[in-house]
Amino acid sequence: MKFIRWASIIIAAIMAAASLYYRSAKITFSVIAGAAIVISSFELTNLVISRTLGGSKKSVTAFVIIALLKLTLLGFVLWYLVVKLPVHALAFIVGLTTMVITIGFFGLYNEKD
């Protein structure tokens, strides 16, 4: 997972650098915000799954509770970005595609941790 993490950060940096072409702080902020949300959500999901992968009924319940809390927090952050902060919708969606691009390019890579 370390490879996917660093590859997604590099792709997000490339996308943020490309957004500088438009010379708009709103567009660059939106790309960075979308990428930060999707990368942190992926990492948090990875952490939750690795910690609760015991198979017992307690771990399944803990996974469900943590997943619901994560989704609630993610929903609040998305609401705040869209309603309260000036995000550009298309640039925000481009930032959210960071993990899709990363897994699409490097998903077939067989990593041995």
Secondary structure, 3 states (H helix, E strand, C coil): CHHHHHHHHHHHHHHHHHHHHHCCHHHHHHHHHHHHHHHHHHHHHHHHHHHCCCCCHHHHHHHHHHHHHHHHHHHHHHHHHHHCCCCCHHHHHHHHCHHHHHHHHHCCCCCCC
